[in-house]
Amino acid sequence: MTVARAKSEWSIHQIAKAAGTTSRALRHYDERELLKPSRVGSNGYRYYDQESLVRLQRILLLRDLGLGLDAIAEVLDGEADSRTALRAHLDWLKAEQARLARQIASVSRTLDALEKGEPIMANEAFDGFDHTQYKDEVIERWGKESYERSDRWWRSLDDAGKREFMRTQESIAVDYARAYQAGEDPAGEVAQAITQRHYEWITTAWGDKRPSAEQFAGLGQMYVDDPRFTQNYDKHGDGTAAFIRDAMKAYAEANLA
């Protein structure tokens, strides 16, 4: 091995340690043809070059967003330029960093006010919990009228109403995760009872107009297609978002078609 090569590649143990993962995981990525070593030495050891490091970073970033290995492979295979992909991902991470910073500051202010017995300001309590971040998706999928109707409803709620709405969503997500981990059928009685609650929660902001079967199933699909939603639900357990999608699809076909 030349000196130049020695400085530009790492053994499987070195890269695993640097990335905070395991050699077993890297071998699994190799078997799945997700991350091939740049070469295999005469001793059978795998070695990884700089290009491999960049690809591994992308894999780990996408895993943090809640994507499974099959989905990660599709994303990476569809990218011709790693630099462009990394720039886009960096922009998203910076936006998330800013949003999380606002949430941390918001919760800190609320806690401080509670401890001092001071009143809580609504605009401060919900800073960082911005429902308008999904404005474009809502308008594209369901139209401007649907977005404006739900936006008016949200702004009409008082602090207690907003907290209750968020608690309900979290409770539903946790129950979905428990059903999934218990091996329940997405179309079965247990999962469909949760989905009925989910449907009622979603339609709270729709007023007299109810989502169609296509709209409800489409929302479930967005939970898997959009990493922001996937991460939100899979934080309760990997695979929860896909389970919810299947449950919503079954509910739509059985009750809304």
Wavefront OBJ file of the C-alpha trace (Angstrom):
o trace
v 0.000 0.000 0.000
v 1.387 3.408 -0.938
v 1.598 6.315 1.517
v -0.971 8.237 -0.567
v -3.415 5.351 -0.354
v -2.829 4.912 3.369
v -3.871 8.510 3.967
v -7.023 8.265 1.889
v -8.627 5.047 3.052
v -9.653 3.453 6.308
v -10.241 -0.068 7.579
v -13.728 -1.225 8.461
v -12.906 -0.930 12.177
v -11.588 2.616 11.797
v -14.578 3.871 9.842
v -17.035 2.142 12.185
v -15.429 3.810 15.205
v -15.323 7.221 13.511
v -18.973 7.003 12.417
v -20.240 5.695 15.751
v -21.568 2.527 14.161
v -20.403 -1.098 14.074
v -18.437 -3.290 11.703
v -21.460 -5.577 11.618
v -23.643 -2.712 10.369
v -21.121 -1.865 7.639
v -20.989 -5.498 6.528
v -24.782 -5.473 6.412
v -24.723 -2.354 4.232
v -22.288 -4.201 1.975
v -24.593 -7.225 1.730
v -27.489 -4.924 0.859
v -25.265 -3.247 -1.774
v -25.887 0.040 -0.036
v -22.252 0.736 0.810
v -19.559 -1.325 -0.884
v -15.957 -1.106 0.355
v -13.561 0.607 -2.032
v -11.454 -2.554 -1.927
v -10.995 -5.797 -0.041
v -7.443 -6.606 1.048
v -5.688 -9.940 0.591
v -6.418 -10.567 4.275
v -10.166 -10.224 3.604
v -10.434 -6.878 5.396
v -12.683 -4.228 3.918
v -11.249 -0.767 3.246
v -13.150 2.449 2.549
v -12.026 5.556 0.668
v -13.182 9.172 0.858
v -16.097 8.586 -1.497
v -17.272 5.778 0.770
v -17.147 8.114 3.769
v -19.366 10.643 1.998
v -21.863 7.917 1.083
v -21.879 6.575 4.650
v -22.553 10.064 5.985
v -25.567 10.315 3.674
v -26.808 6.906 4.817
v -26.589 7.853 8.484
v -28.263 11.213 7.883
v -31.151 9.566 6.054
v -31.476 6.953 8.796
v -31.768 9.769 11.319
v -34.712 11.042 9.273
v -36.435 7.692 9.774
v -35.920 6.146 6.326
v -35.463 2.395 5.993
v -32.619 0.856 4.038
v -34.711 0.250 0.911
v -35.830 3.881 0.854
v -32.272 5.072 1.464
v -31.045 3.004 -1.475
v -33.658 4.609 -3.736
v -32.662 8.095 -2.601
v -28.947 7.502 -3.104
v -29.370 5.748 -6.441
v -31.393 8.699 -7.707
v -28.679 11.219 -6.871
v -26.057 11.933 -9.489
v -24.176 14.530 -7.444
v -23.318 13.917 -3.774
v -22.322 17.559 -3.280
v -25.713 18.841 -4.387
v -27.462 16.295 -2.186
v -25.342 17.210 0.830
v -25.980 20.925 0.322
v -29.737 20.293 0.245
v -29.518 18.154 3.349
v -27.376 20.757 5.105
v -30.000 23.415 4.374
v -32.676 21.165 5.886
v -30.542 20.468 8.977
v -29.962 24.189 9.511
v -33.697 24.836 9.262
v -34.342 22.040 11.772
v -31.646 23.448 14.052
v -33.335 26.839 14.008
v -36.757 25.303 14.659
v -35.466 23.187 17.546
v -33.690 26.205 19.019
v -37.001 28.049 19.013
v -38.755 25.104 20.657
v -36.074 24.855 23.350
v -36.367 28.574 24.046
v -40.172 28.315 24.074
v -40.245 25.428 26.560
v -37.602 27.128 28.713
v -39.695 30.307 28.889
v -42.810 28.324 29.775
v -41.008 26.393 32.513
v -39.500 29.586 33.900
v -42.905 31.278 33.965
v -44.505 28.307 35.738
v -41.779 28.196 38.363
v -42.116 31.939 39.015
v -45.900 31.886 38.965
v -45.996 34.275 36.026
v -48.598 34.224 33.205
v -47.748 32.293 30.048
v -47.955 34.132 26.730
v -49.594 32.139 23.940
v -47.349 33.492 21.203
v -44.303 32.418 23.237
v -45.632 29.062 24.404
v -46.100 27.830 20.839
v -43.120 29.472 19.161
v -41.331 26.770 17.176
v -44.462 24.589 16.966
v -45.362 26.112 13.624
v -48.144 24.353 11.765
v -47.620 26.652 8.767
v -44.441 24.746 7.876
v -46.717 22.328 5.969
v -48.642 25.091 4.175
v -47.325 24.280 0.698
v -48.051 20.550 1.049
v -51.597 21.187 2.287
v -52.376 23.623 -0.524
v -50.885 21.307 -3.160
v -52.795 18.259 -1.957
v -56.092 19.728 -0.730
v -56.301 23.275 -2.021
v -55.902 26.769 -0.634
v -59.404 26.785 0.865
v -58.631 23.748 3.024
v -55.444 25.332 4.329
v -57.097 28.670 5.104
v -60.020 26.949 6.869
v -57.714 24.876 9.091
v -55.451 27.879 9.713
v -58.425 29.970 10.886
v -59.549 27.130 13.164
v -56.071 26.761 14.708
v -55.738 30.478 15.377
v -59.190 30.518 16.984
v -58.071 28.085 19.716
v -56.957 29.315 23.099
v -53.797 27.986 24.795
v -55.631 25.085 26.446
v -57.252 24.075 23.173
v -53.937 24.015 21.344
v -52.299 21.953 24.071
v -55.181 19.477 24.082
v -55.038 19.115 20.294
v -51.310 18.343 20.463
v -51.755 15.902 23.356
v -54.428 14.042 21.405
v -52.126 13.655 18.420
v -49.315 12.336 20.613
v -51.653 9.857 22.314
v -52.826 8.521 18.958
v -49.226 8.166 17.721
v -48.220 6.227 20.853
v -51.213 3.882 20.514
v -50.334 3.237 16.859
v -46.782 2.356 17.898
v -48.001 -0.045 20.581
v -50.329 -1.754 18.125
v -47.521 -2.108 15.602
v -45.101 -3.490 18.173
v -47.772 -5.944 19.364
v -48.037 -7.314 15.814
v -51.574 -6.056 15.164
v -52.963 -6.116 11.628
v -53.260 -2.544 10.219
v -56.705 -3.506 8.924
v -57.667 -5.263 12.163
v -60.066 -4.135 14.853
v -57.457 -2.659 17.213
v -55.648 -0.609 14.585
v -58.870 0.536 12.952
v -60.230 1.787 16.274
v -57.123 3.949 16.608
v -57.514 5.097 13.007
v -61.101 6.131 13.728
v -59.756 8.408 16.477
v -57.084 9.610 14.061
v -59.701 10.421 11.420
v -61.789 12.358 13.934
v -58.687 14.240 15.122
v -57.757 15.221 11.558
v -61.282 16.292 10.638
v -61.615 18.523 13.711
v -60.109 21.373 11.710
v -62.012 20.588 8.502
v -65.406 21.788 9.737
v -68.354 20.516 7.719
v -66.127 19.212 4.927
v -64.678 15.753 5.486
v -61.610 14.315 3.704
v -62.346 11.800 0.982
v -60.925 8.289 0.872
v -58.229 9.466 -1.536
v -57.313 12.446 0.641
v -57.145 10.436 3.862
v -55.090 7.636 2.285
v -52.903 10.248 0.606
v -52.143 11.826 3.953
v -51.068 8.426 5.255
v -48.770 7.998 2.280
v -47.237 11.399 3.014
v -46.291 10.123 6.485
v -43.922 7.720 4.722
v -42.855 9.845 1.753
v -41.980 12.967 3.738
v -39.055 12.383 6.163
v -40.373 15.079 8.507
v -43.565 13.107 9.125
v -41.761 9.765 9.159
v -39.362 10.963 11.821
v -42.213 12.316 13.916
v -44.007 8.958 14.027
v -41.029 6.599 13.915
v -39.601 8.235 17.046
v -42.029 5.905 18.820
v -40.511 2.906 17.016
v -39.120 2.257 13.530
v -41.865 1.175 11.163
v -44.688 3.030 12.932
v -45.207 5.502 10.074
v -45.614 2.699 7.520
v -48.033 0.919 9.867
v -50.105 4.108 10.156
v -50.122 4.519 6.368
v -51.456 0.974 5.922
v -54.073 1.466 8.649
v -55.264 4.738 7.092
v -55.463 3.144 3.644
v -57.536 0.263 5.018
v -59.806 2.685 6.874
v -60.302 4.816 3.762
v -61.206 1.796 1.638
v -63.616 0.421 4.229
v -65.310 3.608 5.403
v -64.735 6.496 3.006
v -64.836 5.020 -0.482
l 1 2 3 4 5 6 7 8 9 10 11 12 13 14 15 16 17 18 19 20 21 22 23 24 25 26 27 28 29 30 31 32 33 34 35 36 37 38 39 40 41 42 43 44 45 46 47 48 49 50 51 52 53 54 55 56 57 58 59 60 61 62 63 64 65 66 67 68 69 70 71 72 73 74 75 76 77 78 79 80 81 82 83 84 85 86 87 88 89 90 91 92 93 94 95 96 97 98 99 100 101 102 103 104 105 106 107 108 109 110 111 112 113 114 115 116 117 118 119 120 121 122 123 124 125 126 127 128 129 130 131 132 133 134 135 136 137 138 139 140 141 142 143 144 145 146 147 148 149 150 151 152 153 154 155 156 157 158 159 160 161 162 163 164 165 166 167 168 169 170 171 172 173 174 175 176 177 178 179 180 181 182 183 184 185 186 187 188 189 190 191 192 193 194 195 196 197 198 199 200 201 202 203 204 205 206 207 208 209 210 211 212 213 214 215 216 217 218 219 220 221 222 223 224 225 226 227 228 229 230 231 232 233 234 235 236 237 238 239 240 241 242 243 244 245 246 247 248 249 250 251 252 253 254 255 256 257
